[in-house]
């Protein structure tokens, strides 16, 4: 190996570690470096053969090895199936005629085993698909399986498309594996390169983007963070020697050393499997490269995967696997939710930190094994399975192993803290839990109050064991072990930039307390983090964050700043900066735009009054600067559009052809701008002075409705004249008027005494008999026009499922003033807020509710809206605290500017 490195530097090839130069330059340089290094090696595999032939190095040796691969009947199986056809397709023009025929005959004479795992089948069917495409006219006598080329092509394509479907719907079964990632990537690269069917080539590109984005979001300078399936002990304890490292190096430019000359230790069986990648014409999109390398801001990733196919002892074939990852520039803390999610090689949780030393991780596990666990996934007799597995994986029954699932392990993670609980049944194999601590930590200190604190570069780790333990010293690590069957640990991770010094970290945890109860009935832990977040966890019971129940269903398929998708949607949105790449597996399309979904719309805000933060101490604010219509120009940057309608109650817009208009309802009438807010025109007179809301007609720009303290008014001539429309109404005061989602002739008016409905454009109204007075707000389900919700002054929310004929009180939401109700655009979730309520969400159209956010400093929620193209993006307006926004469906919130503003309405308006 040293000779290869010397040769490369003589040739002038060096490793480029400048991550600012972009994905393409990184890849081109390292792809060539890979091919030269592989061609100079003498390892006996098809990747080296391919590199030698294409680089003209050791041609005779390469052809000799290729013949041996072709004719050795002991070399077969799914790896052979795709690697051989890949080598053949790349080198076809360089092969002797007789060798080409020998390769074809190998698919006739060789028994090619399909395998029994997900990655096996992907490799096998990719190989069969490309071989059947390469030799399309062979009958069943020319194939090892007795099927013709067309029959093999149909079967292979059928399985592959089913795998595409299920992977995009509920995730991979062998997910996030540092060892087997490449067994999915390489087949997709071959399909992308050689599939003649353009639909198959397109789907392969979707899968490559999908797999790389999923990999990138958990990459920390080459470390594959988080919980894993199919993880081997060597990779778990020393992440930077894992088989995925060459792929991170090739595509992401990290780590910054040659993977085949690894200073962290001996790399594991890479086998030059990045050769096919180095030859491929697939190019990683720049935004995925940046997602993998930009760690300037911490972020949370939640996601849902699936178990491998469960064949017995369970009611469901594929159970969901819930994953949580917290990423920073110094460390990544990640976890699976616990239980048996992957046989043999599960890795449930760890903290992995940036280090120039090997073994840069800390974690715990219960080293469980049983025939029952294996029999859930494999068809053999359970009494013999454990011994059979041990023959291949060596450590399965070992009490000291470092990879294991356990039915007695559960986790709960929130950002930089995790609670791991164990409730091991008496008599179970290996009744202890182990923890891995590398010996090369900068410092490890056991404090008087049970905390064990460790320093690793710029990362600080606090580890609290619930029960007694012992240490066992090893050569490269110290093993923490506890024999208590009911047990657990609490871990919180910090950074030097947060604490200033490790001594400050020690000081904090010298007084940090963990509250816990352990009994025969339950294990319960309550812990408050340094950031004052409360975590409560009961084994096999509730998980609560700051008093709110943690629901795994809210994790989504992907939820993060970079990846977003709802489970089952088969649409994945990849976002970085102003770039958005949408993978639509339903339509088999990739859409790439510059400008995030938010950039297609501009958030506008109608402010009734405001006391800006800088003026609040003076007790007053200049009204011309602090009220009216505001337009967002940056994350927390807002511009007052300085229209003459200072006290703003509501806003709307209309777009018809090239005509775009903004409307502002307020204390001195309805104002309209046709030039993006540069100039304004007053459309109403003294009869309609106080405008409470405005609704524009979806198809006719001349028709506009407004609600006022004196009823509903309509213009049909572009605001020149107005008619009061009150026929059938008993009271005049109308807080809100909206146009129906399905019919532009249907109107709803939230009035002082009832909700009124008009089916003829406002000419006639009829009460809907909600049963309570003072209707403040009305919203209609955007998908089902029969579902209506109203917010009331003192009675919470009422809902109708029959278009307003009958009403019921909506679930458990507080019976107080509800000022705002907003639907997600798919009609699946509805949000509500009001006086001292926080924000509530209902997933069943108001039958039941849960509070998703509350801030004790926010007295009332006055406005809510959901982004038109992103149902995860919610904005809430308050009565003095400005705006708050959530990018993950309400799981987390952040301030969005306009401090001090009393926000009456917020709306996403298309860019104009």
C-alpha positions in Angstrom: 0.0 0.0 0.0 2.8 2.4 0.7 4.1 2.0 -2.8 0.8 3.1 -4.2 0.8 6.2 -2.1 4.3 7.1 -3.2 3.4 6.6 -6.8 0.4 8.9 -6.5 2.4 11.7 -5.1 5.1 11.3 -7.8 2.3 11.7 -10.3 1.4 15.0 -8.7 -2.0 13.8 -7.2 -2.8 15.3 -3.8 -5.9 15.3 -1.6 -7.9 18.5 -1.9 -9.4 19.5 1.5 -10.9 22.8 0.4 -14.6 22.2 1.0 -15.7 25.5 -0.6 -14.9 24.4 -4.1 -18.0 22.4 -4.7 -19.2 18.8 -5.2 -18.1 18.5 -8.8 -14.5 19.5 -8.3 -14.2 17.4 -5.2 -15.6 14.4 -7.1 -13.5 14.8 -10.3 -10.2 15.1 -8.5 -10.9 12.2 -6.1 -12.5 9.9 -8.8 -9.3 10.1 -10.8 -7.2 9.5 -7.7 -9.3 6.4 -6.9 -9.0 4.9 -10.4 -5.2 5.4 -10.4 -4.8 3.9 -7.0 -7.1 0.9 -7.7 -5.3 0.3 -11.0 -2.0 0.2 -9.2 -3.2 -2.3 -6.6 -3.1 -6.1 -7.0 -6.1 -7.0 -5.0 -8.1 -9.8 -6.6 -11.5 -8.3 -7.3 -13.6 -7.1 -10.2 -13.3 -3.4 -9.3 -9.5 -3.6 -9.6 -9.8 -5.5 -12.9 -12.1 -2.8 -14.2 -9.7 0.0 -13.2 -6.7 -1.8 -14.6 -8.3 -2.3 -18.0 -9.7 1.2 -18.3 -6.4 2.8 -17.2 -4.2 0.4 -19.3 -2.4 -0.9 -16.3 -1.3 -4.6 -16.0 -3.6 -5.6 -18.8 -2.6 -9.2 -18.9 -3.0 -9.6 -15.2 -6.4 -8.0 -15.3 -7.6 -10.3 -18.2 -6.2 -13.3 -16.4 -8.0 -12.4 -13.2 -11.2 -11.7 -15.1 -11.1 -15.2 -16.7 -10.6 -16.7 -13.2 -13.6 -14.8 -11.9 -15.6 -16.0 -14.9 -14.8 -19.7 -14.7 -14.5 -20.3 -10.9 -17.8 -22.0 -10.0 -17.2 -21.2 -6.3 -17.4 -17.5 -7.0 -21.1 -16.6 -7.3 -24.1 -15.1 -5.6 -25.6 -11.7 -5.7 -22.3 -9.8 -5.4 -21.1 -11.7 -8.5 -24.4 -11.0 -10.3 -24.0 -7.2 -10.4 -20.2 -6.8 -10.1 -19.6 -9.0 -13.2 -22.1 -7.3 -15.4 -20.8 -3.9 -14.2 -17.2 -4.8 -15.1 -18.4 -6.2 -18.4 -20.4 -3.1 -19.4 -17.5 -0.7 -18.5 -14.8 -2.8 -20.3 -16.8 -4.4 -23.1 -14.8 -2.8 -25.9 -11.5 -3.9 -24.4 -12.3 -7.6 -24.0 -11.4 -10.4 -26.3 -14.3 -12.0 -28.1 -13.9 -15.4 -26.4 -13.8 -13.7 -22.9 -17.0 -11.9 -23.7 -18.7 -15.2 -24.5 -17.3 -16.8 -21.3 -18.9 -14.0 -19.2 -22.2 -14.5 -20.9 -22.0 -18.3 -20.3 -21.3 -17.6 -16.6 -24.9 -16.4 -16.3 -25.9 -19.8 -17.7 -23.6 -22.2 -15.9 -23.2 -20.5 -12.6 -25.8 -21.0 -9.8 -26.3 -17.4 -8.7 -27.7 -17.3 -5.2 -30.3 -14.5 -4.6 -29.7 -14.1 -0.9 -32.0 -13.4 1.9 -31.6 -9.7 2.8 -32.7 -6.4 1.2 -29.2 -5.5 0.0 -28.8 -9.0 -1.5 -31.9 -8.7 -3.5 -31.0 -5.2 -4.8 -27.7 -6.5 -6.0 -29.1 -9.7 -7.5 -31.9 -8.1 -9.4 -29.8 -5.2 -10.6 -27.3 -7.8 -12.0 -30.1 -9.9 -13.6 -31.8 -6.8 -15.1 -28.6 -5.5 -16.8 -27.6 -9.0 -17.9 -31.0 -9.7 -19.4 -30.9 -6.3 -21.1 -27.4 -7.0 -22.4 -28.4 -10.4 -23.9 -32.0 -9.8 -24.7 -32.8 -12.7 -27.0 -31.7 -15.8 -24.9 -34.2 -18.5 -24.3 -34.6 -20.4 -21.0 -31.8 -22.9 -21.8 -29.2 -20.1 -21.7 -29.9 -19.0 -18.2 -29.0 -20.6 -14.9 -32.6 -20.2 -13.6 -34.4 -21.7 -16.6 -36.0 -18.4 -17.6 -35.6 -16.5 -20.8 -34.1 -13.0 -21.1 -37.5 -11.3 -21.3 -38.8 -13.3 -18.3 -35.7 -12.4 -16.3 -36.0 -8.7 -17.3 -39.7 -8.6 -16.2 -39.0 -10.3 -12.9 -36.0 -8.1 -12.1 -37.8 -4.9 -13.0 -40.9 -5.9 -11.0 -38.9 -6.5 -7.9 -36.8 -3.4 -8.3 -39.8 -1.2 -8.8 -41.5 -2.7 -5.7 -38.3 -1.9 -3.7 -38.3 1.7 -5.0 -42.0 2.0 -3.9 -41.6 0.6 -0.4 -38.4 2.5 0.2 -39.9 5.8 -0.8 -43.1 5.0 1.2 -41.9 3.6 4.6 -38.1 3.5 4.3 -35.3 1.0 4.0 -35.3 -2.1 6.1 -31.5 -2.2 6.2 -31.2 1.5 6.9 -28.2 3.7 7.5 -25.7 0.9 7.5 -22.0 2.0 7.4 -21.2 -1.4 5.9 -24.0 -2.0 3.4 -24.7 1.5 2.2 -22.6 0.8 -0.9 -24.5 -2.3 -1.7 -27.4 0.0 -2.5 -25.5 2.8 -4.1 -23.4 0.7 -6.5 -26.4 -1.1 -8.1 -28.2 2.3 -8.5 -25.1 3.8 -10.1 -25.0 0.9 -12.6 -28.7 1.3 -13.4 -28.2 5.0 -13.9 -25.3 4.3 -16.2 -26.5 1.4 -18.3 -30.3 1.0 -18.1 -31.7 1.5 -21.6 -35.2 2.3 -20.4 -35.3 6.0 -19.6 -37.9 5.5 -16.8 -35.6 3.0 -15.1 -32.6 5.4 -15.5 -34.7 8.3 -14.0 -35.8 6.2 -11.1 -32.2 5.2 -10.4 -31.3 8.9 -10.3 -34.1 9.5 -7.8 -32.9 6.7 -5.6 -29.3 8.0 -5.8 -30.4 11.5 -4.7 -32.5 9.9 -2.0 -29.8 7.7 -0.6 -27.1 10.3 -0.8 -29.3 13.0 0.9 -30.2 10.5 3.6 -26.5 9.8 4.1 -25.4 13.4 3.9 -27.7 14.8 6.6 -26.1 12.4 9.1 -22.5 13.0 8.1 -20.1 14.8 10.4 -16.7 15.1 8.8 -16.9 11.6 7.5 -18.4 10.1 10.7 -21.8 8.4 9.9 -23.8 9.6 12.9 -26.9 8.3 14.6 -28.4 4.9 15.2 -27.8 2.2 12.5 -28.9 -1.1 11.2 -26.3 -3.7 10.0 -23.4 -2.2 11.9 -20.3 -4.2 12.8 -18.5 -3.9 16.1 -15.3 -2.6 14.5 -17.2 0.2 12.8 -19.2 1.1 15.9 -16.2 1.6 18.2 -14.0 3.3 15.4 -16.4 5.1 13.0 -13.7 6.5 10.7 -12.6 3.1 9.6 -16.0 1.9 8.5 -16.6 0.7 4.9 -18.7 3.9 4.1 -15.7 6.1 4.6 -14.4 5.9 0.9 -17.9 7.1 -0.2 -18.0 10.1 2.1 -14.4 10.9 1.0 -15.3 10.6 -2.7 -18.5 12.6 -2.7 -18.3 14.9 0.3 -14.6 15.5 0.5 -14.6 14.2 4.1 -12.6 12.9 5.9 -9.4 14.6 4.7 -7.2 11.5 4.4 -6.9 8.8 1.8 -9.3 6.1 2.9 -7.0 3.3 1.8 -4.2 4.8 4.0 -6.2 5.5 7.1 -4.5 7.1 10.1 -7.4 6.1 12.4 -6.7 2.4 11.9 -6.9 -0.4 9.4 -9.8 0.3 7.0 -12.3 -2.5 6.8 -12.7 -4.5 3.5 -13.4 -1.6 1.2 -12.5 -3.8 -1.8 -12.2 -0.7 -4.0 -16.0 -0.6 -4.3 -15.9 3.1 -5.2 -14.4 2.3 -8.6 -17.9 2.0 -10.2 -18.8 5.3 -8.5 -15.6 7.0 -9.8 -16.5 5.8 -13.4 -20.2 6.8 -13.2 -21.6 9.8 -15.0 -23.9 10.5 -12.0 -23.0 13.7 -10.3 -24.0 14.5 -6.8 -26.2 17.7 -6.7 -24.3 20.6 -5.0 -27.0 21.1 -2.4 -26.5 17.5 -1.1 -22.8 18.1 -0.9 -23.5 21.3 1.1 -25.9 19.4 3.3 -23.2 16.9 4.1 -20.5 19.5 4.9 -22.2 22.6 6.3 -22.3 22.3 10.1 -22.4 26.0 10.9 -25.7 25.7 12.8 -27.0 22.8 15.0 -30.1 21.0 13.7 -32.5 18.2 14.6 -33.4 15.4 12.2 -36.3 13.1 12.9 -37.1 10.3 10.5 -38.9 7.0 10.1 -37.4 3.8 8.7 -38.8 0.3 8.9 -37.7 -3.1 10.2 -36.6 -5.9 7.9 -39.5 -8.2 7.0 -40.7 -9.9 10.1 -41.9 -13.4 9.2 -43.3 -14.6 12.6 -44.0 -13.7 16.2 -45.4 -10.3 15.2 -48.6 -9.0 13.7 -47.0 -6.5 11.3 -44.5 -7.3 8.6 -42.6 -4.0 8.8 -42.6 -2.1 12.1 -41.7 1.6 12.0 -38.3 2.6 13.3 -38.2 6.1 14.7 -34.8 7.9 14.5 -33.7 11.1 16.2 -30.4 12.9 15.3 -28.9 16.1 16.7 -26.1 17.5 14.7 -23.5 20.1 15.6 -20.1 21.1 14.2 -18.4 19.2 17.1 -20.5 16.1 17.7 -23.6 14.2 16.6 -25.9 12.5 19.1 -28.3 10.0 17.5 -30.6 7.2 18.5 -33.2 4.6 17.5 -36.3 4.5 19.7 -35.4 1.0 21.1 -36.4 -2.6 21.1 -35.6 -5.2 18.5 -35.5 -3.3 15.2 -32.7 -5.1 13.4 -31.4 -8.6 14.2 -27.7 -9.3 15.0 -26.2 -5.9 14.1 -28.3 -3.1 15.6 -26.6 0.0 17.0 -29.2 1.9 19.0 -27.5 5.1 20.1 -24.2 6.9 20.4 -22.5 10.3 20.6 -19.7 10.6 18.0 -17.4 13.5 18.2 -14.9 15.2 15.9 -11.4 14.1 16.8 -8.0 13.5 15.4 -7.9 10.3 17.4 -9.6 6.9 16.7 -12.4 5.4 18.7 -14.2 8.8 18.9 -17.6 7.6 20.3 -19.4 6.7 23.5 -22.5 4.5 23.8 -24.2 1.8 25.8 -26.0 -1.5 25.0 -27.4 -4.7 26.4 -25.6 -7.6 24.6 -28.7 -9.6 24.0 -29.1 -12.7 21.9 -31.8 -15.3 21.4 -33.1 -17.8 18.8 -36.5 -16.0 19.2 -35.0 -12.7 17.9 -33.5 -14.4 14.9 -36.6 -16.4 14.2 -38.5 -13.2 13.8 -36.5 -12.5 10.6 -35.1 -15.9 9.4 -37.0 -19.1 8.5 -34.7 -21.6 10.1 -35.5 -23.4 13.3 -35.0 -21.1 16.2 -33.2 -23.6 18.4 -30.2 -23.6 16.0 -30.2 -20.1 14.7 -27.9 -18.5 17.3 -25.2 -21.0 16.7 -25.6 -20.7 13.0 -25.3 -16.9 13.1 -22.2 -17.1 15.3 -20.4 -19.1 12.6 -20.6 -16.2 10.3 -20.7 -13.1 12.6 -18.4 -14.6 15.3 -19.6 -12.3 18.1 -23.4 -12.8 18.2 -23.5 -14.8 21.5 -20.5 -13.0 23.0 -21.3 -11.2 26.3 -18.7 -8.5 25.4 -20.0 -7.7 21.9 -20.5 -4.1 20.8 -23.5 -4.5 18.6 -26.9 -5.8 19.6 -30.6 -5.2 19.6 -32.4 -5.8 22.9 -36.1 -6.2 23.7 -35.3 -4.6 27.0 -33.8 -1.3 25.8 -35.7 2.0 25.2 -34.5 5.5 24.4 -35.8 9.1 24.5 -33.8 11.9 23.0 -34.3 15.6 22.8 -31.6 17.6 21.1 -28.3 17.2 23.0 -29.6 14.9 25.7 -30.7 11.3 25.8 -32.2 8.9 28.4 -31.7 5.2 27.8 -33.6 2.8 30.0 -33.2 -1.0 30.5 -35.6 -3.4 32.1 -34.0 -6.8 31.6 -35.9 -9.9 32.5 -34.3 -12.2 35.1 -32.8 -15.2 33.3 -32.1 -13.4 30.1 -28.8 -14.1 28.3 -26.0 -11.7 29.4 -27.9 -9.9 32.2 -25.8 -6.7 32.2 -25.4 -3.5 30.2 -22.1 -2.2 28.9 -20.8 1.2 28.0 -17.9 2.0 25.6 -15.5 4.8 26.7 -12.3 5.2 24.6 -9.1 5.3 26.6 -7.8 8.3 24.6 -10.3 10.8 25.9 -8.6 14.0 27.0 -10.1 13.6 30.4 -12.6 11.5 32.3 -13.8 12.5 35.8 -16.2 10.7 38.1 -18.0 13.3 40.2 -19.3 12.9 43.7 -23.0 12.9 42.5 -22.6 9.9 40.1 -22.0 12.0 37.0 -19.1 10.8 34.8 -17.9 13.7 32.7 -15.6 13.3 29.7 -13.6 15.8 27.5 -12.9 14.9 23.9 -11.5 17.9 22.0 -14.2 20.5 21.8 -16.9 18.1 23.0 -17.9 17.5 26.6 -20.0 14.5 27.6 -21.9 14.0 30.9 -23.0 10.4 31.6 -25.2 9.6 34.6 -25.8 5.9 35.5 -28.9 5.2 37.6 -27.4 2.1 39.3 -24.0 0.8 40.5 -21.3 -0.2 38.0 -17.8 -1.4 37.6 -15.0 -0.6 35.1 -13.0 -3.1 33.1 -9.8 -1.8 31.5 -9.1 -2.8 27.9 -6.3 -2.0 25.5 -8.2 0.7 23.5 -11.2 1.3 25.7 -12.6 1.1 29.2 -15.7 -0.9 29.6 -18.4 0.5 31.9 -20.6 -2.4 33.1 -23.6 -2.6 35.3 -25.3 -5.8 36.5 -28.5 -4.2 37.7 -31.4 -5.4 35.6 -33.6 -2.4 36.0 -31.3 0.4 35.0 -30.5 3.3 32.7 -28.3 6.2 31.9 -28.8 9.9 31.3 -26.4 11.6 28.8 -26.1 15.3 28.0 -23.5 16.6 25.5 -22.0 20.1 25.4 -19.5 22.0 23.5 -16.5 24.1 24.4 -18.1 27.1 22.7 -21.1 26.8 25.1 -19.2 26.3 28.4 -16.0 28.0 27.8 -13.9 25.3 29.5 -14.2 21.8 30.7 -13.9 23.0 34.3 -17.1 25.0 33.8 -18.8 21.9 32.5 -17.7 20.0 35.6 -19.0 22.8 37.8 -22.4 22.6 36.1 -22.8 18.9 36.5 -21.5 18.9 40.0 -24.9 20.3 41.0 -27.1 18.8 38.2 -29.8 16.4 39.5 -31.5 13.4 38.0 -34.9 12.4 39.5 -35.7 8.8 39.0 -37.8 6.0 40.5 -37.2 2.2 40.0 -39.7 -0.3 41.1 -41.1 -3.7 40.0 -43.9 -1.8 38.2 -41.9 1.0 36.4 -38.7 2.8 35.7 -39.2 6.6 35.6 -36.7 9.3 34.9 -37.2 13.1 35.0 -34.3 15.3 33.9 -34.0 19.0 33.2 -31.2 19.9 30.8 -28.9 22.9 31.0 -31.2 24.6 28.4 -34.0 24.1 30.9 -35.9 21.5 28.8 -37.7 19.0 30.9 -37.5 15.3 29.8 -39.8 12.7 31.5 -39.5 9.1 30.4 -41.3 6.0 31.7 -40.1 2.7 30.5 -42.7 1.4 28.1 -44.8 4.4 29.0 -45.0 8.1 28.1 -42.2 10.3 26.9 -42.8 14.0 27.7 -40.8 17.0 26.6 -41.6 20.1 28.6 -44.9 18.5 29.7 -46.0 17.6 26.2 -46.3 14.0 25.1 -43.7 13.0 22.5 -45.4 11.4 19.6 -43.3 9.3 17.2 -45.9 9.8 14.5 -44.8 13.5 14.4 -41.3 12.5 13.3 -42.4 12.3 9.7 -40.5 10.4 7.0 -37.9 13.2 7.2 -38.2 16.4 9.2 -35.2 18.7 9.3 -34.0 22.0 7.8 -32.6 20.0 4.8 -34.9 17.0 4.3 -38.7 17.0 4.5 -41.2 14.4 3.7 -44.3 12.9 5.1 -44.4 9.1 5.6 -46.4 7.6 2.7 -46.3 10.6 0.5 -43.4 9.4 -1.7 -42.3 13.0 -2.2 -39.0 14.1 -0.6 -38.0 17.7 -0.6 -34.2 18.5 -0.3 -33.4 22.0 0.6 -30.2 24.0 1.1 -30.1 27.8 1.0 -32.0 28.9 -2.1 -31.9 25.5 -3.8 -34.7 23.0 -3.6 -34.8 19.6 -5.2 -38.0 17.7 -5.1 -37.9 13.9 -5.6 -41.4 12.8 -6.6 -41.6 9.0 -6.7 -45.2 9.1 -7.7 -44.5 10.8 -10.9 -40.9 9.6 -11.2 -39.7 13.2 -11.6 -36.9 15.4 -10.1 -37.6 19.1 -9.9 -34.7 21.5 -9.1 -35.3 25.1 -8.4 -33.2 28.0 -7.1 -35.2 29.6 -4.3 -36.7 27.7 -1.5 -40.5 27.2 -1.4 -40.7 30.2 1.0 -39.0 32.3 -1.7 -41.9 31.7 -4.1 -44.1 33.5 -1.6 -43.5 36.6 0.5 -44.8 36.6 4.1 -47.0 39.7 4.8 -48.2 40.8 8.1 -51.1 43.2 9.0 -50.2 45.0 12.3 -52.9 46.8 14.3 -50.4 48.4 16.7 -46.9 47.8 17.9 -44.3 48.9 20.5 -40.9 48.1 18.9 -38.4 46.5 21.2 -36.1 49.6 21.0 -38.9 51.9 21.9 -40.7 49.8 24.6 -38.7 51.3 27.5 -40.0 54.8 26.4 -43.6 53.6 26.6 -44.5 54.7 23.1 -43.7 54.2 19.5 -44.1 56.3 16.3 -47.2 54.8 14.6 -45.9 55.4 11.1 -43.1 53.0 11.8 -44.8 50.4 13.9 -48.2 49.7 12.4 -49.7 48.9 9.0 -48.5 46.3 6.4 -45.2 44.6 6.7 -43.3 42.5 4.1 -40.6 40.1 5.1 -37.2 40.6 3.4 -35.1 38.2 5.5 -35.1 35.8 8.3 -36.0 38.4 10.9 -36.0 41.4 8.6 -39.3 43.3 7.9 -40.1 46.3 5.8 -43.0 48.6 6.6 -44.8 49.3 3.3 -45.9 52.7 4.5 -49.4 52.7 3.1 -51.8 55.3 4.5 -53.9 52.6 6.3 -52.0 52.7 9.5 -54.1 50.4 11.7 -54.4 47.2 9.7 -56.9 44.4 10.4 -56.5 42.2 7.4 -55.1 41.7 4.0 -55.6 39.8 0.8 -54.4 39.8 -2.8 -55.7 39.0 -6.3 -53.8 37.8 -9.3 -55.4 37.6 -12.7 -53.2 37.4 -15.7 -50.5 40.1 -15.4 -52.6 42.1 -12.9 -51.5 41.7 -9.3 -53.2 43.7 -6.4 -52.7 44.0 -2.7 -55.6 44.9 -0.4 -55.4 46.2 3.2 -58.4 46.4 5.5 -58.1 48.8 8.4 -59.3 51.7 10.4 -59.5 54.1 7.6 -61.0 52.0 4.9 -59.9 49.5 2.2 -56.7 50.3 0.4 -55.4 48.8 -2.8 -52.0 48.8 -4.5 -51.4 47.7 -8.1 -47.6 48.3 -8.0 -46.4 46.0 -5.2 -47.0 48.6 -2.4 -45.4 51.6 -4.0 -48.6 53.5 -4.2 -52.1 53.0 -2.6 -55.6 54.0 -3.5 -58.5 54.2 -1.0 -61.5 52.3 -2.3 -64.2 52.9 0.4 -66.0 55.9 1.8 -67.5 56.9 5.1 -70.1 54.1 5.1 -67.4 51.4 5.2 -64.8 53.3 7.3 -63.8 50.5 9.6 -62.8 47.4 7.6 -62.3 44.2 9.7 -61.5 41.8 6.9 -61.2 41.6 3.1 -61.9 38.7 0.7 -61.0 38.8 -3.0 -62.9 36.8 -5.7 -60.7 34.0 -7.0 -61.8 34.5 -10.7 -63.0 38.1 -11.1 -60.7 40.9 -10.0 -63.6 43.4 -10.0 -65.4 41.6 -7.1 -64.2 42.2 -3.5 -66.0 41.6 -0.2 -65.3 43.3 3.1 -66.7 42.8 6.6 -67.4 45.8 8.9 -69.1 46.7 12.1 -72.1 47.5 9.9 -72.3 44.3 7.9 -70.8 42.8 4.7 -70.2 45.0 1.7 -69.5 44.0 -1.9 -68.1 45.8 -4.9 -68.6 44.4 -8.4 -67.0 47.3 -10.3 -63.4 47.3 -8.9 -64.2 49.4 -5.9 -66.0 52.3 -7.6 -69.3 51.5 -5.8 -70.2 49.3 -2.8 -73.4 47.6 -1.8 -74.3 46.5 1.7 -75.3 42.9 1.7 -77.2 42.0 4.9 -80.4 40.3 3.7 -81.2 37.6 6.3 -78.7 38.8 8.9 -80.1 39.7 12.4 -77.0 41.6 13.6 -74.7 44.0 11.8 -71.3 43.4 13.3 -69.3 40.9 11.1 -65.8 40.1 12.2 -64.7 37.9 9.2 -66.0 37.1 5.7 -64.5 34.4 3.5 -65.3 32.9 0.1 -65.8 29.1 0.0 -63.0 26.9 -1.2 -65.1 24.9 -3.7 -67.6 27.5 -4.9 -66.9 31.2 -5.4 -70.7 32.0 -4.9 -70.6 30.6 -1.4 -69.7 33.0 1.4 -69.3 32.6 5.2 -69.6 35.5 7.6 -68.5 35.3 11.2 -71.0 37.6 12.9 -71.9 38.9 16.4 -74.7 36.4 16.8 -74.0 33.5 14.5 -72.2 32.1 11.4 -74.1 33.2 8.3 -73.9 31.4 5.0 -74.7 32.8 1.5 -75.0 30.6 -1.6 -75.6 33.5 -4.1 -72.6 35.8 -3.7 -73.8 37.6 -0.6 -77.3 38.6 -1.8 -79.0 36.4 0.7 -77.8 35.0 4.0 -79.1 32.4 6.4 -78.0 31.6 10.0 -76.3 28.3 10.6 -77.3 28.1 14.3 -73.9 27.4 15.8 -75.5 27.7 19.2 -73.2 30.2 20.8 -72.7 34.0 20.1 -69.8 36.1 19.0 -68.2 34.1 16.1 -64.8 35.5 15.6 -63.3 33.4 12.9 -64.4 30.8 10.3 -62.3 28.4 8.2 -63.2 25.7 5.7 -61.4 22.5 5.1 -59.6 23.1 1.7 -60.3 19.5 0.6 -63.7 18.8 2.1 -66.1 21.7 1.7 -68.6 20.2 4.2 -66.2 20.7 7.1 -66.3 24.1 8.8 -64.7 25.4 12.0 -65.4 28.6 13.8 -63.6 30.3 16.6 -65.8 31.9 19.3 -65.4 34.6 22.0 -65.9 32.4 25.1 -66.7 28.9 23.9 -63.6 27.7 22.0 -64.0 26.0 18.6 -67.1 24.6 17.0 -67.1 22.3 14.0 -69.6 21.3 11.4 -69.3 18.2 9.2 -72.3 18.9 7.1 -71.7 22.3 5.6 -73.0 24.2 8.6 -76.3 22.4 9.2 -75.3 21.0 12.6 -72.5 22.0 15.0 -70.6 20.4 17.9 -68.2 21.7 20.4 -64.7 20.8 19.1 -62.9 18.5 21.4 -60.7 19.4 24.3 -59.4 22.8 23.2 -59.8 25.6 25.8 -63.3 27.1 26.0 -62.0 30.7 25.6 -61.6 33.3 22.8 -60.3 31.7 19.6 -59.0 34.3 17.3 -57.3 32.2 14.6 -57.9 28.9 12.8 -55.8 27.7 9.9 -55.8 24.5 7.8 -52.8 22.8 6.3 -53.3 22.8 2.5 -53.8 19.1 2.3 -56.7 19.3 4.8 -55.0 16.9 7.2 -54.2 19.2 10.1 -56.0 22.3 11.5 -54.4 24.7 13.9 -56.1 27.1 16.3 -55.0 29.8 18.8 -56.5 32.4 21.0 -56.5 34.1 24.4 -54.0 32.4 26.7 -54.1 29.2 24.6 -50.9 28.8 22.7 -51.2 26.9 19.5 -53.3 23.8 19.2 -53.4 21.2 16.5 -56.1 18.7 15.4 -55.5 15.8 13.0 -59.2 14.9 12.9 -60.9 18.1 11.9 -61.4 19.3 15.4 -62.7 16.2 17.2 -59.6 16.1 19.4 -56.8 18.6 20.0 -53.3 18.7 21.4 -51.3 21.8 22.4 -48.2 21.9 20.3 -46.7 25.2 21.5 -47.2 27.7 24.4 -45.0 30.5 25.6 -45.9 32.0 28.9 -44.8 35.5 27.6 -47.4 35.3 24.8 -50.8 36.4 26.0 -52.8 35.6 22.8 -52.5 34.1 19.3 -54.2 36.4 16.9 -53.2 35.0 13.5 -52.1 31.7 12.0 -51.1 30.6 8.5 -49.6 27.5 6.8 -47.3 27.9 3.8 -49.1 27.0 0.6 -46.4 24.6 -0.6 -45.0 23.3 2.7 -47.4 22.0 5.3 -44.6 21.8 7.9 -44.1 25.6 7.8 -46.5 27.4 10.2 -46.4 31.0 11.3 -48.2 32.4 14.3 -48.9 36.1 15.1 -49.3 37.4 18.6 -50.6 40.4 20.5 -47.4 42.0 21.4 -44.6 39.5 20.9 -44.5 39.6 17.2 -44.3 36.5 15.0 -43.2 32.9 15.7 -42.6 30.2 13.1 -42.2 26.4 13.0 -40.6 24.5 10.1 -41.5 21.0 11.4 -45.2 21.0 11.8 -45.2 22.6 15.2 -42.6 20.5 17.0 -40.3 23.4 17.5 -40.8 27.2 17.2 -38.6 30.2 16.9 -39.1 33.9 16.9 -39.6 35.4 13.4 -39.3 39.2 14.1 -41.6 42.2 14.6 -41.1 42.2 18.3 -43.9 44.1 20.0 -46.3 43.8 17.1 -50.0 43.1 17.6 -50.5 41.0 14.5 -54.1 40.8 13.1 -53.4 38.7 10.0 -50.5 37.0 8.3 -50.6 35.6 4.8 -48.2 34.1 2.3 -48.5 36.1 -0.9 -47.0 35.1 -4.2 -43.9 37.0 -5.2 -44.8 40.0 -7.3 
